[in-house]
Amino acid sequence: MYGFEMMSFNIKDGFLESIVRGHRSGLLTVADYNNLSQCETLDDIKLNLTSTDYGAYLVNEASPIYTATIVEKCTQKLVNDWNYMRTQADEKLATFMDYCTYGHMIDNVVLIVTGTLHERDVQELLDKCHPLGMFDSIATLAVAQNMRELFRLVLVDTPLAPYFSENLTHEDLDEMNIEIMRNTLYKAYLDDFAAYCQSLGGATAEIMGDMLAFETDRRALNITLNSIGTELTREDRKKLYSNFGLLYPHGHNELAMAEDFDQIRSAMEKVPAYSGIFSKLGYGESQMLDKLLYEEEVKKCVDCFEQQFHYGVFYAYMKLREQEIRNVMWVSECVAQDQKGRIADGIVYLF
């Protein structure tokens, strides 16, 4: 399994691997979620979270507290952890960590494009952007007067320039459905990220190959589900699928032809890795699919930490922390809306 990484990995990356494993040990456990589930108010949730790694971020928040504030402070914990590790990273690891955040950058740029099209307030847009996807010149995107200017600013000022220049024109920004644009950029990004991971070789290539294959297959599944009943043609749908993954290429051909959920299910069940997920779904229970996919992703991320001397643990930590924030948001919303009976429906346990 190991190549020669174990001889030299710790010289440059051993310190940060120990840091990220320390952060991982601070993630919420089943016992923590059980305590959160007993809370009657959002202030009780805040009190419970102050005994966890989120304590320093929430302890000074005044009552009454809101779900948005809790989520914002939890996200700030992830951002601070990530930025600290990024500033300490060696060149190869720093590039890898930048790649991990490009997905958030794409979401932020698409948000700005949508806001510009609808003439939304600049500050309101920037407030909604994910902090991990921020970059120095993001504010300049929001002041663009038209799509041609916005396209030029994206090409000049952002790390996403190659994905835009090779896949989109400024006419596309005007005319293209915003979700098609997002998925076109994600396809280019995931293909590029996978190629970079393979160039690193060793355990990183093996583990990240598996993680990114799952991510791209999930995106292919979601694209297919969301395009049923729309005017998107089979050829256009297929163009949005990445050029790797367990479904590539035969599964992609079947998904492109699928017209309903049962046909999608049939295509996915031909891949052994996904047949187990779909076997847990009763017929007509497609709304449970998201949770099952999140559970599968969490399982893969936890397994990442079983092996040493690879960069996959950084990607896995980011994904686990993001899932934890989604869990905290779900519990907080259920408590705020007096729907405590539904808390268990939305939590994806990490450990």
CORGI-V91137 format. One record per residue. N is the residue number from 1. RES is the residue in three letters. PHI is phi as a letter, one per 40 degrees, with the letter a starting at -180 (* if undefined). Layout:
BEGIN
n: [N:N]
res: [RES:RES]
phi: [PHI:PHI]
END
This chain:
BEGIN
n: [1:2:3:4:5:6:7:8:9:10:11:12:13:14:15:16:17:18:19:20:21:22:23:24:25:26:27:28:29:30:31:32:33:34:35:36:37:38:39:40:41:42:43:44:45:46:47:48:49:50:51:52:53:54:55:56:57:58:59:60:61:62:63:64:65:66:67:68:69:70:71:72:73:74:75:76:77:78:79:80:81:82:83:84:85:86:87:88:89:90:91:92:93:94:95:96:97:98:99:100:101:102:103:104:105:106:107:108:109:110:111:112:113:114:115:116:117:118:119:120:121:122:123:124:125:126:127:128:129:130:131:132:133:134:135:136:137:138:139:140:141:142:143:144:145:146:147:148:149:150:151:152:153:154:155:156:157:158:159:160:161:162:163:164:165:166:167:168:169:170:171:172:173:174:175:176:177:178:179:180:181:182:183:184:185:186:187:188:189:190:191:192:193:194:195:196:197:198:199:200:201:202:203:204:205:206:207:208:209:210:211:212:213:214:215:216:217:218:219:220:221:222:223:224:225:226:227:228:229:230:231:232:233:234:235:236:237:238:239:240:241:242:243:244:245:246:247:248:249:250:251:252:253:254:255:256:257:258:259:260:261:262:263:264:265:266:267:268:269:270:271:272:273:274:275:276:277:278:279:280:281:282:283:284:285:286:287:288:289:290:291:292:293:294:295:296:297:298:299:300:301:302:303:304:305:306:307:308:309:310:311:312:313:314:315:316:317:318:319:320:321:322:323:324:325:326:327:328:329:330:331:332:333:334:335:336:337:338:339:340:341:342:343:344:345:346:347:348:349:350:351]
res: [MET:TYR:GLY:PHE:GLU:MET:MET:SER:PHE:ASN:ILE:LYS:ASP:GLY:PHE:LEU:GLU:SER:ILE:VAL:ARG:GLY:HIS:ARG:SER:GLY:LEU:LEU:THR:VAL:ALA:ASP:TYR:ASN:ASN:LEU:SER:GLN:CYS:GLU:THR:LEU:ASP:ASP:ILE:LYS:LEU:ASN:LEU:THR:SER:THR:ASP:TYR:GLY:ALA:TYR:LEU:VAL:ASN:GLU:ALA:SER:PRO:ILE:TYR:THR:ALA:THR:ILE:VAL:GLU:LYS:CYS:THR:GLN:LYS:LEU:VAL:ASN:ASP:TRP:ASN:TYR:MET:ARG:THR:GLN:ALA:ASP:GLU:LYS:LEU:ALA:THR:PHE:MET:ASP:TYR:CYS:THR:TYR:GLY:HIS:MET:ILE:ASP:ASN:VAL:VAL:LEU:ILE:VAL:THR:GLY:THR:LEU:HIS:GLU:ARG:ASP:VAL:GLN:GLU:LEU:LEU:ASP:LYS:CYS:HIS:PRO:LEU:GLY:MET:PHE:ASP:SER:ILE:ALA:THR:LEU:ALA:VAL:ALA:GLN:ASN:MET:ARG:GLU:LEU:PHE:ARG:LEU:VAL:LEU:VAL:ASP:THR:PRO:LEU:ALA:PRO:TYR:PHE:SER:GLU:ASN:LEU:THR:HIS:GLU:ASP:LEU:ASP:GLU:MET:ASN:ILE:GLU:ILE:MET:ARG:ASN:THR:LEU:TYR:LYS:ALA:TYR:LEU:ASP:ASP:PHE:ALA:ALA:TYR:CYS:GLN:SER:LEU:GLY:GLY:ALA:THR:ALA:GLU:ILE:MET:GLY:ASP:MET:LEU:ALA:PHE:GLU:THR:ASP:ARG:ARG:ALA:LEU:ASN:ILE:THR:LEU:ASN:SER:ILE:GLY:THR:GLU:LEU:THR:ARG:GLU:ASP:ARG:LYS:LYS:LEU:TYR:SER:ASN:PHE:GLY:LEU:LEU:TYR:PRO:HIS:GLY:HIS:ASN:GLU:LEU:ALA:MET:ALA:GLU:ASP:PHE:ASP:GLN:ILE:ARG:SER:ALA:MET:GLU:LYS:VAL:PRO:ALA:TYR:SER:GLY:ILE:PHE:SER:LYS:LEU:GLY:TYR:GLY:GLU:SER:GLN:MET:LEU:ASP:LYS:LEU:LEU:TYR:GLU:GLU:GLU:VAL:LYS:LYS:CYS:VAL:ASP:CYS:PHE:GLU:GLN:GLN:PHE:HIS:TYR:GLY:VAL:PHE:TYR:ALA:TYR:MET:LYS:LEU:ARG:GLU:GLN:GLU:ILE:ARG:ASN:VAL:MET:TRP:VAL:SER:GLU:CYS:VAL:ALA:GLN:ASP:GLN:LYS:GLY:ARG:ILE:ALA:ASP:GLY:ILE:VAL:TYR:LEU:PHE]
phi: [*:c:c:c:d:c:c:b:d:c:c:b:b:c:c:c:c:c:c:c:c:c:c:c:c:c:c:c:b:d:c:c:c:c:c:c:c:c:c:c:b:c:c:c:c:d:c:c:c:c:c:b:c:c:d:c:c:b:c:c:c:c:c:c:b:b:d:d:c:c:c:c:c:c:c:c:c:c:c:c:d:c:c:c:c:c:c:c:c:c:d:c:c:c:c:c:c:c:d:d:c:c:c:c:c:c:d:c:c:c:c:c:d:c:c:c:c:b:f:c:c:c:c:c:c:c:c:c:c:c:c:c:b:c:a:d:b:c:c:c:c:c:c:c:c:a:c:c:c:c:c:c:c:c:c:c:b:b:c:c:d:c:c:c:c:c:b:b:b:c:c:c:c:c:b:c:d:c:c:c:c:d:c:c:c:c:c:c:c:c:c:c:c:c:c:c:c:c:c:c:g:g:c:c:c:c:c:c:d:c:c:c:c:c:c:c:c:c:c:c:c:c:d:c:d:c:c:c:g:b:c:c:c:c:c:c:c:c:c:c:c:c:c:a:h:c:c:c:c:c:c:c:c:c:c:c:c:c:b:a:c:c:c:c:d:c:c:c:c:c:c:d:c:b:c:c:c:c:c:c:c:c:c:g:b:c:c:c:c:d:c:c:c:c:c:c:c:c:c:c:c:c:c:d:c:c:b:b:g:a:c:d:c:c:c:c:c:c:c:c:c:c:c:c:c:c:c:c:c:c:c:c:c:c:c:c:c:f:b:c:c:c:d:c:c:b:c:b:c:c:b]
END
